[in-house]
Amino acid sequence: MGERITGHTELLSLMAYPIQHSSSPAMHNEALACLGLDYAYLCFEVDQSNLREAIASMRALKIRGGNVSMPNKIAVMQYLDKLTPEAKLCGAVNTIINDDGVLTGHITDGIGYIRGLSDHGFDIKGKKMTIVGAGGAAKAIQVQAALSGAREMSIFNIHDKYWERVKETTRLLNEELGCPTTLYGLEDLDRLKEEILDSDLLANATEVGMTPQKEWTYIPDISFFRPGMLVTDVIYAPSKTKFLKMAEEAGCDTMNGFPMMLFQGAEAFQLWIGQDMPIAHMKEYLHI
């Protein structure tokens, strides 16, 4: 990268905590280099304790744009000037555009996940989905799945600080987006098993299984999986979580978080740069 840095180089950023595991810098910098673009993408370890100052720095340093990831996707909204309709609908932001000091929040997680499914050969239209999680990425996936024609959705979550918000998401999916959706407590293992076995697609949209908690999963045993169904994880570090290993053992098709990471990044890349990310090259580079 040092050979590419000039006095004209524009900066792109990622703000998250933890951040060392992220593959986004490698992905975006490789795409920029491949296209010969004078930008650099850097990571900054930021959580909600210093998020306000970090976002203010985007204006001060004229950073062209960036990503925010856990735990900042919801908290960041209050520090931005504008939100796209999709970001308002999802109640979360993962991509920021800086237009001469005006910061606009976008959400590319949901479309990135759906593009990943399509690239994997799975069309969500007319399918039933069971999804675990209620954070920013989870809601983006849920909203985009409904917009893309999912037939039905079952959401499972623990009774945590997000419970009331996911109840509102369930109402939104049912009443405004027309996707029949039911919310369950994740402690109801009998219902969890029943809904998974009745689904075409199972998604983990939580941090459970991420490094360093690599041996964690909310699935008790492989009898919870139906052979042939598609099982996905938003996690890509490790590339194969215990959750996905169990699914493979049960005879399921699996997809880790790399396709979602690639395609949500491609959506953000186009917003920042106005050019398409070289997807074929990036798949080869990232071994997807």
MARBABA-779354 format. One record per residue: x, y, z of N, C-alpha, C in turn; residue in one letter. Coordinates in steps of 0.2 Angstrom, whole numbers, padded with zeros to 4 digits, always signed. Layout:
N
XYZXYZXYZA ...
This chain:
288
+0004-0006+0000+0000+0000+0000+0004+0006+0000M +0010+0006+0003+0014+0012+0004+0016+0015-0003G +0017+0011-0008+0018+0013-0015+0012+0017-0018E +0006+0016-0015+0000+0019-0018-0001+0026-0014R +0001+0027-0008-0001+0033-0004+0003+0039-0007I -0002+0044-0009+0001+0050-0011-0002+0056-0007T -0001+0062-0009-0004+0068-0006-0011+0069-0008G -0013+0065-0013-0020+0065-0015-0025+0060-0012H -0021+0055-0009-0025+0049-0007-0031+0051-0002T -0037+0048-0004-0042+0049+0001-0043+0043+0005E -0046+0044+0011-0046+0039+0016-0054+0037+0017L -0054+0030+0018-0060+0026+0020-0059+0023+0026L -0064+0022+0030-0062+0019+0037-0067+0014+0039S -0065+0010+0044-0070+0005+0048-0069+0007+0055L -0075+0008+0059-0075+0009+0066-0079+0003+0069M -0076-0001+0073-0079-0006+0077-0075-0008+0083A -0078-0013+0087-0074-0016+0093-0077-0022+0094Y -0073-0028+0094-0066-0028+0092-0065-0028+0085P -0059-0027+0082-0058-0025+0075-0053-0029+0072I -0049-0032+0076-0043-0035+0073-0044-0041+0069Q -0050-0044+0069-0052-0050+0065-0054-0048+0058H -0056-0042+0057-0060-0039+0051-0056-0041+0045S -0059-0043+0040-0056-0044+0033-0058-0038+0029S -0062-0033+0031-0064-0028+0027-0058-0024+0024S -0052-0022+0028-0047-0018+0025-0043-0022+0020P -0042-0028+0020-0039-0032+0015-0043-0032+0009A -0050-0033+0010-0054-0033+0004-0055-0027+0000M -0056-0021+0004-0057-0015+0001-0050-0012-0002H -0045-0013+0001-0038-0011-0001-0036-0015-0007N -0038-0021-0008-0036-0025-0014-0040-0023-0019E -0047-0021-0018-0051-0019-0024-0049-0012-0026A -0047-0008-0022-0045-0001-0024-0038-0002-0028L -0034-0006-0026-0027-0007-0029-0029-0010-0036A -0033-0015-0036-0035-0018-0043-0037-0013-0048C -0041-0008-0046-0044-0003-0050-0040+0003-0051L -0034+0003-0047-0029+0009-0048-0032+0015-0045G -0036+0015-0040-0039+0020-0037-0035+0023-0031L -0035+0030-0030-0031+0033-0025-0034+0034-0018D -0036+0028-0015-0039+0028-0009-0036+0023-0004Y -0037+0024+0002-0034+0019+0007-0040+0018+0012A -0040+0011+0014-0046+0009+0019-0042+0007+0026Y -0044+0010+0031-0040+0009+0037-0045+0007+0043L -0043+0003+0048-0047+0001+0054-0046+0006+0060C -0051+0007+0063-0050+0011+0070-0054+0008+0075F -0051+0006+0080-0055+0003+0086-0059+0008+0090E -0066+0007+0088-0070+0012+0091-0076+0008+0094V -0078+0010+0100-0084+0008+0103-0089+0013+0105D -0094+0012+0108-0099+0018+0109-0096+0023+0114Q -0091+0021+0118-0088+0026+0122-0084+0032+0119S -0082+0031+0113-0078+0036+0109-0081+0037+0102N -0087+0034+0101-0090+0035+0094-0092+0042+0092L -0094+0046+0096-0096+0053+0094-0090+0056+0092R -0084+0056+0095-0078+0059+0093-0076+0056+0087E -0076+0050+0086-0074+0047+0080-0078+0049+0074A -0084+0049+0074-0088+0052+0069-0087+0059+0067I -0086+0063+0072-0084+0070+0071-0077+0071+0067A -0073+0066+0068-0066+0066+0065-0067+0065+0057S -0073+0061+0055-0074+0060+0048-0075+0067+0045M -0078+0072+0048-0079+0078+0045-0072+0082+0045R -0069+0082+0051-0063+0086+0052-0057+0084+0047A -0057+0077+0046-0051+0074+0042-0053+0073+0035L -0060+0075+0033-0062+0074+0027-0062+0067+0024K -0063+0062+0029-0063+0055+0027-0069+0054+0022I -0068+0052+0016-0074+0051+0011-0080+0047+0014R -0078+0042+0017-0084+0037+0020-0081+0032+0024G -0085+0027+0026-0083+0022+0030-0088+0017+0032G -0086+0012+0035-0091+0007+0038-0091+0008+0046N -0096+0006+0049-0097+0005+0056-0099-0002+0057V -0097-0006+0062-0099-0013+0063-0100-0013+0071S -0101-0019+0073-0103-0020+0080-0098-0017+0085M -0100-0013+0090-0107-0012+0093-0110-0006+0091P -0108-0003+0085-0110+0004+0084-0115+0005+0079N -0118+0000+0076-0123+0001+0070-0129+0005+0072K -0131+0004+0078-0137+0008+0080-0136+0015+0083I -0131+0014+0087-0129+0021+0091-0126+0026+0086A -0123+0024+0081-0120+0029+0076-0126+0034+0073V -0132+0031+0073-0137+0035+0069-0138+0042+0072M -0137+0043+0078-0139+0049+0081-0133+0055+0080Q -0128+0053+0077-0122+0057+0076-0122+0059+0068Y -0127+0057+0064-0126+0058+0057-0131+0063+0055L -0130+0066+0049-0135+0071+0047-0141+0069+0043D -0140+0063+0039-0146+0061+0035-0145+0053+0036K -0151+0050+0035-0152+0043+0034-0156+0041+0028L -0154+0036+0025-0158+0033+0019-0164+0030+0022T -0169+0030+0017-0176+0026+0019-0174+0019+0022P -0170+0016+0019-0168+0009+0021-0165+0009+0028E -0161+0013+0029-0157+0014+0036-0163+0015+0041A -0167+0020+0039-0173+0021+0044-0177+0015+0045K -0179+0012+0040-0183+0006+0041-0179+0000+0045L -0173+0000+0044-0169-0006+0048-0167-0003+0055C -0167+0003+0056-0165+0006+0062-0157+0005+0064G -0153+0005+0058-0146+0003+0059-0142+0006+0053A -0136+0007+0054-0132+0010+0049-0125+0006+0049V -0123+0004+0043-0116+0001+0042-0111+0004+0038N -0114+0009+0034-0110+0013+0029-0112+0020+0029T -0106+0024+0029-0107+0032+0030-0104+0035+0024I -0107+0040+0021-0105+0044+0015-0104+0051+0018I -0098+0054+0016-0096+0060+0018-0096+0065+0012N -0101+0069+0011-0102+0074+0005-0101+0081+0008D -0094+0083+0008-0092+0089+0010-0095+0091+0017D -0094+0086+0022-0096+0087+0029-0103+0085+0030G -0107+0083+0026-0113+0080+0027-0113+0073+0027V -0114+0070+0033-0114+0063+0034-0120+0059+0033L -0121+0055+0028-0127+0051+0027-0126+0043+0029T -0131+0041+0032-0130+0034+0034-0134+0029+0030G -0131+0024+0028-0134+0019+0023-0134+0012+0027H -0137+0007+0024-0137+0000+0027-0136-0004+0021I -0131-0008+0021-0130-0013+0015-0129-0020+0017T -0130-0021+0024-0130-0028+0026-0135-0033+0023D -0141-0030+0023-0147-0034+0021-0146-0036+0014G -0145-0031+0009-0144-0033+0002-0138-0037+0001I -0133-0036+0005-0127-0040+0005-0128-0047+0006G -0132-0048+0011-0134-0055+0013-0138-0059+0008Y -0143-0055+0005-0147-0058+0000-0143-0059-0007I -0139-0054-0008-0134-0056-0014-0130-0062-0013R -0128-0063-0007-0124-0069-0005-0128-0075-0006G -0134-0075-0004-0138-0081-0005-0139-0082-0013L -0141-0077-0016-0141-0078-0024-0135-0080-0027S -0129-0078-0025-0123-0080-0028-0122-0088-0026D -0125-0090-0020-0124-0097-0018-0129-0101-0021H -0134-0098-0025-0139-0102-0029-0145-0103-0025G -0146-0099-0020-0153-0099-0016-0157-0093-0017F -0163-0094-0019-0168-0088-0020-0173-0088-0014D -0173-0083-0010-0177-0083-0004-0184-0082-0006I -0186-0080-0012-0193-0079-0013-0197-0085-0012K -0202-0084-0008-0207-0090-0007-0204-0095-0002G -0199-0093+0001-0196-0098+0006-0197-0096+0013K -0197-0101+0018-0198-0099+0025-0191-0099+0028K -0190-0094+0032-0183-0093+0035-0184-0092+0043M -0179-0096+0046-0179-0095+0054-0172-0092+0055T -0172-0086+0059-0166-0082+0060-0166-0081+0068I -0160-0081+0070-0158-0080+0077-0154-0073+0077V -0157-0069+0081-0154-0062+0082-0158-0056+0081G -0156-0051+0085-0160-0045+0084-0156-0039+0084A -0150-0039+0083-0146-0033+0082-0146-0030+0075G -0142-0025+0074-0143-0021+0068-0142-0025+0062G -0137-0030+0061-0137-0034+0055-0143-0039+0055A -0145-0042+0060-0151-0046+0060-0157-0043+0057A -0158-0037+0060-0164-0033+0057-0163-0031+0050K -0157-0029+0048-0156-0028+0041-0158-0034+0036A -0156-0040+0039-0157-0046+0035-0164-0048+0035I -0168-0047+0041-0175-0048+0041-0179-0044+0036Q -0177-0037+0037-0181-0032+0032-0180-0034+0025V -0173-0035+0023-0172-0037+0016-0175-0043+0014Q -0175-0048+0018-0178-0055+0016-0186-0054+0015A -0189-0049+0019-0196-0048+0018-0197-0044+0011A -0193-0039+0010-0193-0035+0004-0192-0040-0002L -0188-0045-0001-0186-0050-0007-0191-0055-0008S -0196-0055-0004-0201-0060-0005-0201-0066-0001G -0198-0066+0005-0198-0072+0009-0206-0074+0011A -0208-0080+0011-0215-0082+0012-0217-0081+0020R -0212-0083+0024-0213-0083+0031-0207-0082+0035E -0207-0080+0041-0201-0079+0045-0202-0080+0052M -0198-0084+0056-0198-0085+0063-0191-0082+0066S -0192-0078+0071-0187-0074+0074-0186-0077+0081I -0180-0079+0083-0178-0081+0090-0173-0076+0093F -0174-0074+0099-0169-0070+0102-0170-0071+0110N -0165-0070+0113-0165-0070+0121-0169-0064+0123I -0171-0065+0129-0175-0059+0132-0170-0054+0135H -0167-0050+0130-0161-0045+0132-0164-0038+0131D -0159-0033+0130-0161-0026+0129-0164-0025+0122K -0164-0030+0118-0166-0029+0111-0173-0032+0110Y -0176-0035+0116-0182-0039+0115-0188-0034+0113W -0189-0028+0116-0194-0024+0114-0193-0021+0107E -0187-0020+0105-0186-0018+0098-0187-0023+0093R -0186-0030+0095-0187-0035+0090-0195-0036+0090V -0198-0035+0095-0206-0035+0095-0208-0030+0089K -0205-0024+0089-0207-0019+0085-0205-0021+0077E -0199-0024+0077-0197-0027+0070-0203-0032+0068T -0205-0036+0072-0210-0041+0070-0216-0038+0068T -0218-0033+0071-0224-0029+0069-0223-0026+0062R -0217-0023+0061-0215-0020+0055-0216-0025+0049L -0213-0031+0050-0212-0036+0045-0219-0038+0043L -0224-0039+0049-0230-0042+0047-0235-0036+0044N -0235-0030+0047-0240-0026+0045-0238-0021+0039E -0232-0019+0039-0229-0014+0034-0226-0018+0028E -0223-0023+0029-0219-0027+0024-0223-0033+0021L -0228-0035+0025-0233-0041+0023-0229-0048+0023G -0225-0049+0027-0221-0055+0028-0224-0058+0035C -0228-0063+0035-0230-0067+0041-0224-0069+0045P -0223-0066+0051-0217-0066+0056-0219-0067+0063T -0216-0072+0066-0217-0074+0073-0211-0073+0077T -0211-0070+0083-0206-0070+0088-0206-0075+0093L -0201-0078+0095-0200-0083+0100-0194-0082+0104Y -0195-0084+0110-0189-0084+0115-0184-0089+0113G -0178-0088+0113-0173-0093+0111-0172-0098+0116L -0175-0097+0122-0175-0103+0127-0180-0108+0126E -0184-0107+0121-0189-0112+0120-0187-0117+0114D -0183-0121+0117-0179-0126+0112-0184-0130+0108L -0189-0132+0111-0194-0136+0107-0197-0133+0101D -0199-0126+0102-0201-0122+0097-0196-0121+0092R -0189-0120+0094-0184-0118+0090-0183-0124+0085L -0183-0130+0088-0182-0136+0084-0188-0137+0079K -0194-0136+0081-0199-0136+0076-0199-0131+0071E -0197-0125+0072-0197-0120+0067-0191-0121+0062E -0185-0123+0065-0180-0125+0060-0181-0130+0055I -0184-0136+0058-0186-0141+0054-0191-0140+0048L -0195-0135+0050-0200-0133+0045-0198-0127+0040D -0191-0125+0040-0189-0120+0036-0184-0122+0031S -0184-0118+0026-0179-0119+0020-0172-0116+0022D -0172-0111+0026-0166-0107+0027-0166-0106+0035L -0160-0107+0038-0158-0105+0045-0152-0101+0045L -0153-0095+0049-0148-0090+0049-0146-0088+0056A -0139-0088+0057-0137-0086+0064-0135-0078+0062N -0138-0074+0065-0136-0067+0065-0134-0064+0071A -0131-0068+0075-0128-0066+0082-0120-0066+0082T -0117-0064+0087-0110-0065+0088-0108-0072+0091E -0113-0076+0093-0112-0082+0096-0108-0087+0091V -0102-0089+0093-0097-0093+0088-0092-0089+0086G -0092-0082+0087-0086-0078+0084-0080-0079+0089M -0074-0078+0086-0068-0078+0089-0068-0073+0095T -0067-0074+0101-0064-0080+0104-0068-0085+0107P -0075-0084+0106-0080-0089+0108-0082-0094+0103Q -0076-0097+0100-0077-0102+0095-0081-0108+0096K -0081-0110+0102-0085-0117+0104-0092-0116+0106E -0095-0110+0105-0101-0108+0107-0106-0109+0102W -0112-0112+0103-0118-0112+0099-0124-0113+0103T -0130-0110+0100-0136-0111+0103-0140-0117+0101Y -0137-0121+0097-0140-0127+0094-0138-0133+0099I -0142-0137+0102-0140-0142+0107-0137-0148+0103P -0140-0150+0097-0137-0156+0094-0139-0156+0087D -0137-0160+0083-0138-0160+0075-0145-0162+0074I -0149-0165+0078-0156-0166+0077-0160-0160+0075S -0158-0154+0077-0161-0148+0076-0161-0146+0068F -0156-0149+0064-0156-0147+0057-0159-0152+0053F -0162-0150+0047-0165-0154+0042-0160-0155+0036R -0158-0161+0035-0153-0162+0029-0156-0159+0023P -0151-0155+0019-0153-0152+0013-0155-0145+0014G -0157-0142+0020-0158-0135+0021-0152-0131+0020M -0153-0125+0019-0147-0120+0019-0146-0117+0026L -0140-0118+0029-0139-0115+0035-0133-0110+0034V -0134-0103+0037-0130-0098+0036-0128-0095+0042T -0122-0092+0042-0119-0088+0048-0116-0082+0046D -0118-0076+0049-0115-0070+0047-0108-0069+0049V -0105-0074+0054-0098-0074+0056-0094-0077+0051I -0088-0074+0050-0083-0077+0045-0076-0078+0049Y -0076-0076+0055-0069-0078+0059-0071-0081+0065A -0071-0088+0066-0068-0092+0061-0073-0093+0055P -0070-0096+0050-0073-0097+0043-0078-0102+0044S -0077-0107+0048-0082-0112+0050-0084-0112+0057K -0089-0110+0059-0091-0110+0066-0093-0117+0068T -0094-0118+0075-0097-0124+0077-0104-0125+0075K -0107-0120+0074-0114-0120+0072-0114-0123+0064F -0110-0120+0060-0109-0123+0053-0107-0130+0053L -0102-0132+0057-0099-0138+0057-0105-0143+0059K -0109-0142+0064-0114-0146+0066-0119-0147+0060M -0121-0141+0057-0125-0141+0051-0123-0146+0045A -0116-0145+0044-0113-0150+0039-0114-0157+0041E -0112-0158+0047-0113-0165+0050-0120-0168+0049E -0125-0164+0049-0132-0166+0048-0134-0166+0041A -0129-0165+0037-0131-0165+0029-0134-0159+0026G -0133-0153+0029-0135-0147+0027-0130-0143+0022C -0133-0139+0018-0129-0135+0014-0127-0129+0018D -0121-0126+0018-0119-0121+0023-0116-0115+0019T -0117-0109+0022-0114-0103+0019-0111-0099+0025M -0105-0097+0025-0102-0093+0031-0103-0085+0029N -0100-0081+0033-0101-0074+0033-0098-0071+0027G -0093-0074+0024-0089-0071+0019-0093-0068+0013F -0098-0072+0010-0102-0069+0005-0106-0062+0007P -0109-0062+0013-0112-0056+0015-0107-0051+0016M -0101-0052+0019-0096-0047+0020-0094-0044+0013M -0093-0049+0008-0091-0047+0001-0096-0042-0002L -0102-0044-0002-0107-0041-0006-0110-0034-0002F -0110-0034+0005-0111-0028+0008-0106-0023+0007Q -0100-0026+0006-0094-0021+0005-0094-0019-0002G -0096-0023-0007-0097-0021-0014-0102-0015-0014A -0108-0016-0011-0113-0011-0011-0110-0004-0008E -0106-0004-0002-0103+0001+0001-0098+0004-0004A -0094+0000-0007-0089+0002-0012-0092+0007-0017F -0097+0004-0020-0101+0008-0026-0103+0015-0023Q -0106+0015-0017-0108+0021-0014-0102+0026-0013L -0097+0024-0011-0091+0028-0010-0088+0031-0016W -0086+0026-0021-0082+0027-0026-0086+0029-0033I -0092+0026-0033-0096+0026-0039-0094+0021-0045G -0090+0016-0042-0088+0011-0047-0089+0004-0044Q -0090-0001-0048-0092-0008-0045-0085-0011-0043D -0086-0014-0037-0080-0018-0035-0079-0024-0040M -0073-0026-0041-0071-0032-0045-0073-0039-0042P -0079-0041-0042-0081-0046-0038-0077-0053-0040I -0077-0054-0046-0073-0061-0048-0066-0061-0045A -0063-0055-0045-0056-0055-0043-0056-0055-0035H -0061-0052-0032-0061-0052-0025-0063-0059-0022M -0067-0063-0026-0068-0070-0024-0062-0074-0024K -0058-0073-0029-0052-0077-0029-0047-0075-0024E -0047-0068-0022-0042-0065-0017-0044-0068-0010Y -0051-0068-0009-0053-0070-0002-0054-0077-0001L -0053-0081-0007-0055-0088-0007-0062-0090-0005H -0066-0086-0008-0074-0087-0007-0076-0092-0012I 
